[in-house]
């Protein structure tokens, strides 16, 4: 069984807004760039690896469409023992819609994929397009908010998060799954010897231009402007000779502030 995990190369999600700015194209830029794979995509990778731990005949491919710099992060994936790492070289900035179409084109070339995994949303744009676009392009079913995939009695079953807990969904044939976080799906740590080993492991290199057509993307969403929301900070001293007096003073001020916000919202 062949499982492909698509990993998006993004600026470190742990960066604070004060640590980077946006360029003319609305893309994050920083003096000391630090890029990682998207946090939900890393969860998807762990789900695939746990399936491989359970079932010996599972092949896991880690696939990234991005710049050459993503090769270092793909070696991190090799260090946790994925079967292969694939870099689809794409220098131009792509929307998640176009990235989904690119991934679907790669899938069509494989012919043996059983499961396609990616994160339920992206940390840089909060987009949830990639998984649905892949499924729609291929005509495959999609299972969302997956936290675990198992093989039971020769069938594939997915554990997915729902409003009141979890449910198990059996899947027939190839399908797309989008991963969400759960307490036991943090990506595992690589061993030092595996990190050293992967420095010489070859990474499959492809060119994005060879996979996609040149027609319009037909994306129904247009980004008009990207910006970092402005924030203001203030500090007030709470007077009082005792904790009770300070508590009353704090409560009075909160009522004033909340009342003011309510009146603004009503107007």
Secondary structure, DSSP 8 states (H G I E B T S, - for coil): -EEEEE--EEE-TT--GGG-EE-TTS-EE-TT--EEE-HHHHHHHHHHHHHHHH-TT-EEEEEEEE-TTHHHHHHHHHHTT-SEEEEEE--S---HHHHHHHHHHHHHHH--EEEEEEESS-TTT---HHHHHHHHHHT-EEEEEEEEEEEETTEEEEEEEETTEEEEEEE-SSEEEEE---TT-------HHHHHHGGGS--EEEEGGGTS-SS----S--------------------SSHHHHHHHHHHHHHHHHHHHHHHHH-
